[in-house]
């Protein structure tokens, strides 16, 4: 209900009904991986990738 009120979608839709934060525990590695990608993966500019000639 909270996500619907905020207009958001869940990260994972597993139809859990336990109500004890199990979904949060399952989503944690996904969120951590996204943070690492945002901070550690090189961009095209930082990797020196130039546009490919046609």
Buried (B, 14 or more C-beta within 10 A) or exposed (E): EEEEEEEEEEBEEEEEEEEEEEBEEEBEEEEEEEEEEEEEEEEEEEEEEEEEEE
